Amino acid sequence: MGEGGAERSSATGEGVAPQAPSHRPVAKRIRNFAKKMRREPTDAELAMWRLLRDQRLERFKFRRQVPFQGFILDFVCFEKRFIIEIDGSQHASSARDEAREAILVAEGFRIARYWNNDVLQQPSAVLEDIFAKLAEP
């Protein structure tokens, strides 16, 4: 989203069924889209990245807009198998997100979802919640 504030549609790769096991190369289309999303983050994604980058959250290394099994993960710490998703209103009660989450949980990931407004207006509370979740076994 950048400066204008418009949110991406849910057709941006989120909720797409995986095409191949995780050990196979990611489709070029998805890799290119992830690169575009890194170049043009939403305001909330940019704010979250400023908080997470360079291992600013203790020692945990996060990557952003990572292609994984046909999905694009907003932020992921592979060491802790922990995904952070920053969502706009298009994700409220999304069956596609539920299906996507079930696949990722089956792969051993834990997922935390935060609304754009929470990231932008209450970043300390969001970080505190993330840190508590990272401390869980």
Secondary structure, DSSP 8 states (H G I E B T S, - for coil): -GGG-----TTSSTT----S-TTS---HHHHHHHHHHHHS--HHHHHHHHHHGGGTSTT---EEEEEETTEEEEEEETTTTEEEEEE-GGGTT-HHHHHHHHHHHHTT-EEEEEEHHHHHH-HHHHHHHHHHHHH--
